[in-house]
């Protein structure tokens, strides 16, 4: 398990380039596309099955047709399907069975090409607003940025929000397990008279730059360039620019809002309001508990983790943290018996795997920057209207402690905070609310949050 990740894991699912020359039938079950090529009416063993998100490519499946029912299966991989055509034979409704998703109800639709993952909240053309894709140059960073500007139609005056993604390298749509959070957010904002700008992260899409060696501070510089661009574009109303940041994006929004007078409002969605050290403690404690470890195991693991976090915090920027991490870990392990080491999964060589992974992370410039983040350096300087939101089921950025820190340090007199019941870190209504569940939830962005954010912006704009 990775020690730090303000946004647990960023997984960008791209449209798979599978070269089918035959008829294509495509369905979807949560975050996985089920793609079948071939003729269901054929008596030959000619169907090929692919599930790109699970790395299955062109698996041969046997086919059988009985009256209006279609069957196919591959015993080796445990695939099977049974379904029936609709009236015009453009779709098959049935049950797909696999070890990963048993007895899944799916609809295989006839397609002319492979389609990307799709979720009901993703907007579809024609849009009732303007969408402009373009690139621009950063004056100070010297980078090229790939961007999308979404503007309300037939309006000359409007607030405009810059959307800032969380930890990890993302495209401008903030695609996460196929779900395009920022596409959905931009759509909702535009339909309610609010413009937005979203940009590819460094080294991704049409944005240049070195992501691996960049820090949160560098990402804040990118937002400064986006603000400068909006001010320079005479076709855009840049009189009320605001920032909407998610997770680490909320931290970035805080940094920029503290120093840039062109920012008129700030919205932090699960943004970090505590120090880097405290964030690591809160986050890892919550994640360990989500795995149903006993309090004893969680306590012991966090005892070690906090020793290591402090060791990295005290290491000079130009030095590698690995020697001190190795020393501190060895000292801690010598004090534990074999039973406890097995419970915390640091037995039988696993400690060396853990050491390798964590020391590699700990030496990243990004990690060193975030572990030294102190909200007292930024939040007191923010005097613009601020909206702070969290889901009460968020285990990446626990709600209560982070919101309390924002309340303690923010300099603004116009502060709104809200904790949403039943929402995880990605603003989905969750059941188990673990990290692994995110891929099984078809919701992209909770409607109540979209509505509250839009109403809050418009209320400040009218003032």
PEWOUR-V706674 format. One record per backbone hydrogen bond with DSSP energy under -1.0 kcal/mol. NH is the residue of the N-H (numbers start at 1). CO is the residue of the C=O. E is the energy in kcal/mol with one decimal. If there is no record, write none. Layout:
BEGIN
nh = <NH NH>
co = <CO CO>
e = <E E>
END
This chain:
BEGIN
nh = <18 20 25 26 27 29 32 34 35 36 37 38 42 46 48 49 50 51 54 55 56 59 61 62 64 66 69 70 71 72 73 74 78 79 80 81 82 83 84 86 89 92 93 94 95 96 97 104 106 108 109 110 111 122 130 132 134 136 138 142 145 147 148 149 150 151 160 161 162 163 164 174 176 177 179 181 181 182 184 185 186 187 188 189 190 191 192 193 194 195 196 197 198 200 201 204 207 208 214 219 220 221 222 223 224 225 226 227 228 229 230 231 232 233 236 238 242 243 244 245 246 247 249 250 251 252 253 254 255 256 257 258 259 260 263 264 266 267 268 269 270 276 279 280 281 282 283 284 285 286 287 288 289 290 291 292 293 298 299 300 301 302 303 304 305 306 307 308 309 310 311 312 313 314 315 319 325 326 327 328 329 330 331 332 333 334 335 336 341 342 343 344 345 346 350 353 354 355 356 357 358 359 360 361 362 363 364 368 369 370 371 373 377 378 379 381 382 386 387 388 389 390 392 393 394 402 403 404 405 406 407 408 409 410 411 416 418 420 423 424 427 430 438 440 441 446 450 451 452 453 454 455 456 457 458 459 460 461 462>
co = <16 18 36 109 34 32 29 27 50 25 48 23 39 44 37 59 35 56 51 52 51 49 47 73 71 69 66 83 64 81 62 79 74 74 97 72 95 70 93 91 86 108 84 106 82 104 80 96 94 92 26 90 24 119 151 149 147 145 143 138 136 134 198 132 196 130 240 195 242 197 244 171 179 11 176 174 179 173 180 181 182 183 184 185 186 187 189 190 189 159 150 161 148 146 170 201 204 144 211 215 216 217 218 219 220 221 222 223 224 225 226 227 228 229 233 236 160 265 162 267 164 269 246 247 247 248 249 250 251 252 253 254 256 256 260 241 385 243 387 245 389 373 275 276 277 278 279 280 281 282 283 284 285 286 288 289 288 294 295 296 297 298 299 300 301 302 303 304 305 306 307 308 309 310 312 316 321 322 323 324 325 326 327 328 329 330 332 333 337 338 339 340 342 341 347 349 350 351 352 353 354 355 356 357 358 359 361 364 365 366 367 370 374 375 375 378 379 414 266 416 268 418 420 423 391 398 399 400 401 402 403 404 405 406 379 386 388 390 420 428 424 422 435 437 438 427 446 447 448 449 450 451 452 453 454 455 456 457 458>
e = <-1.4 -1.6 -2.8 -2.6 -2.8 -2.9 -1.9 -2.6 -2.9 -3.3 -2.5 -2.3 -1.5 -2.2 -2.1 -3.2 -2.9 -1.8 -2.0 -1.5 -1.8 -3.3 -2.1 -2.2 -2.7 -2.1 -2.5 -3.0 -2.9 -1.8 -1.4 -2.4 -1.0 -2.0 -1.4 -2.4 -1.6 -2.2 -2.4 -1.9 -1.3 -2.4 -2.5 -2.5 -2.4 -3.2 -3.1 -2.9 -2.3 -2.9 -2.7 -2.9 -2.9 -2.3 -2.8 -2.8 -2.2 -1.7 -3.0 -1.4 -3.1 -3.1 -2.5 -2.9 -2.8 -2.3 -2.4 -2.4 -2.8 -2.5 -2.9 -2.0 -2.5 -2.9 -1.7 -1.3 -1.2 -1.9 -2.0 -2.2 -2.8 -2.0 -2.1 -2.6 -2.5 -2.0 -1.2 -1.8 -2.5 -2.5 -2.1 -2.2 -2.2 -2.5 -2.3 -1.8 -2.4 -2.4 -1.9 -2.0 -1.8 -1.6 -1.6 -1.6 -1.7 -1.7 -1.8 -2.3 -2.3 -2.3 -2.2 -2.0 -1.4 -1.4 -1.7 -1.1 -2.7 -1.9 -2.8 -2.5 -2.5 -2.4 -2.7 -1.5 -1.0 -2.4 -2.4 -1.7 -2.2 -2.4 -2.7 -1.6 -1.2 -2.3 -1.4 -3.8 -2.1 -3.0 -2.9 -3.1 -3.1 -2.4 -2.6 -2.0 -1.7 -2.8 -2.9 -2.0 -1.8 -2.3 -2.5 -2.4 -2.1 -1.5 -1.1 -1.9 -1.2 -2.6 -2.7 -2.2 -2.8 -2.6 -1.6 -1.9 -3.0 -2.6 -1.3 -2.2 -3.2 -2.0 -1.8 -2.4 -2.6 -2.0 -1.0 -1.9 -2.4 -2.8 -2.1 -2.7 -2.4 -2.1 -2.3 -2.0 -2.6 -1.9 -1.0 -1.5 -2.1 -1.9 -1.8 -2.2 -1.1 -3.0 -1.2 -1.1 -2.5 -2.5 -2.3 -2.3 -2.8 -2.4 -1.6 -1.8 -3.1 -1.1 -1.9 -2.2 -2.2 -2.5 -2.5 -1.1 -2.0 -1.4 -2.4 -1.6 -1.7 -2.6 -2.4 -3.2 -2.8 -1.7 -3.0 -2.0 -1.4 -1.3 -2.7 -2.1 -1.7 -2.0 -2.5 -1.8 -2.1 -2.6 -1.8 -2.5 -2.1 -3.3 -1.1 -2.1 -1.6 -2.2 -1.0 -2.1 -1.4 -2.4 -1.6 -2.5 -2.1 -2.6 -2.1 -2.5 -2.4 -2.2 -2.4 -2.2 -1.7 -2.3 -2.3>
END
